[in-house]
Amino acid sequence: MNGRQVLVTGGGGFIGSHLTDALLKRGNGVTVLDDFSTGRLENVAHHDGHPRFDLVTGTILNEALVDKLVERVDTVYHLAAAVGVELIVKKPLQSLVTNIRGSEIVFEMAHRYRKKVLITSTSEIYGKNTNGPLKEDEDRILGSPLKSRWSYSTAKAVDEILAYTYWKEKGIPTVIVRLFNTVGPRQTGAYGMVIPRFVQQALRGEPLTVHGTGKQSRCFLHVDDAVRGIMALMDSPSAGEAFNLGSQEEVTIEELARRVIALTGSSSGISHLAYDQAYEEGFEDMARRVPDTAKAKRLVGFVPTMKLDDILESVIDYYKKGAVSTQTS
Ligand code: UDP
């Protein structure tokens, strides 16, 4: 086990809260730092009173707070970030500051106290590169930095550069994990993610809003598989390197909508929405995004265990059980 006491920034979020569950189950002491801007208290409320769980409400932009928390742990899982295409289009400046300045503060404190840091990055950094499967050293192909999606991609790339240079120049062990479309229970549709939206729309009998032609494809990874990969990579001796984590089961968004309708037994139909209306004028989507995860497989034996239908069932089950309803448009 790598580090008994850990800090999880963004531990109240979708992925962070599942990571927190797994770390506590394994026996770690976990401090969660979250400002609950997109994270939710109910994601971690079940740990209330747990002797090895500590919840701190605050932002990664608070240097004194991050200093204090990093000092008292052994390792840092840095997941706090502005996420979701819709959120970063709506609040580009706030997203940029959180993702760049926030990460800089986390790395600065990790350097001060010489702690290992794992940072979650995103497949967004590959931009419009539709090659597949994408290896970690593939080129990034981006549009104008004045488009929010590409500024987000750039901010996350800066995070990766920080991780890399803190290792290269300062010797702080860092791990970069690029996540490809992680989904599962607790993910909300409020910031643009497609599966919770489709599932909620289907359960309500509303049309499923497919953006563009629906011919664009993605590969979805269950959050439990993502968490297993994240923990294994943190525990590995790797430093200063990036790893893709994702599935290779590719599905078009149109097919995804059909599958959600079939699995929920919904009477919903499908409606198409132009990107300009869904996001903003001139919005550019990725036509395809498939990860090559051979590197993580080689180092830590990473293999996704859940197929798309099982993933969808887990999300449907979550929303059927009356998960807090969230805004979907
Ligand atoms: N999408 C959609 N309807 C929605 C939300 C998203 O058709 O209500 C599309 C979106 O345009 C993209 C794909 O689904 O092509 C995946 O979107 P998501 O935001 O989940 O992930 P990302 O775009 O970051 O891969």
Boltz pocket constraint, residues with backbone or C-beta under 6 A from the ligand:
constraints:
  - pocket:
      binder: B
      contacts: [[A, 85], [A, 181], [A, 191], [A, 192], [A, 193], [A, 194], [A, 195], [A, 197], [A, 198], [A, 209], [A, 210], [A, 211], [A, 212], [A, 216], [A, 218], [A, 253], [A, 285], [A, 286], [A, 328]]
      max_distance: 6.0
